[in-house]
């Protein structure tokens, strides 16, 4: 597969790609529910389920974590912002695409500004059928599928599959406990972390080849 020649826009997810969302969730779970869960125990993309929370507790967790003050506390992931700056300097546009709810729009932009994250666009997408997009700035997956990117960086395996299979994009999957399978989908290359991704990523040229086969987390 080759990078799409008609686009020089890179799709970049937000949570657990740019910032330490899951680790902040765990801090809130310990603080609010007196449960200590190790990061490696988060084997379900639904953090509430991984932490053994009931439905009401999980709803409360998501309500707390999406407050502006909590969102602003999330730490950047090592190497992510530096890599984006390099790609932007190489002439690529960065599109931040998040599945956060529309109510977190202002706080999300404030976080990006605080950490000087280069980006040309910021989109909210109902990636997991969690909220209504009507009368909001958010869009549906079907609308996202009409957009054009040259490749993508994600931590969600379902979204990586959607991007690779539906949108025909090469995808870099940041390795996390909740996205590990015996075999990754074709056109999805798994990377242990951002420094590894930045070192081993093909040169950012429209004609560069993307790995054709599944890769396990590269060290």
Buried (B, 14 or more C-beta within 10 A) or exposed (E): BEBBEEBBBBBBBBBBBBBBBBBBBBBBBEEEBEEEBEEEEBEEBEBBEBBEBEEEBBEBBBEBBBBBEBBEBBEBBEBBBEBBBBBBEEEBBBBBBBBBBBBBBEBBBEBBEEBEBBBEEBBBBBBEEEBEBEEBEBBBBEEBEEBEBBBBBBBBBEBBBBBBBEBEBBBBBBBBBBBBEEEBBEBBBBBBBBBBBBEBBBEBBEEBEBBEEBBBBBE
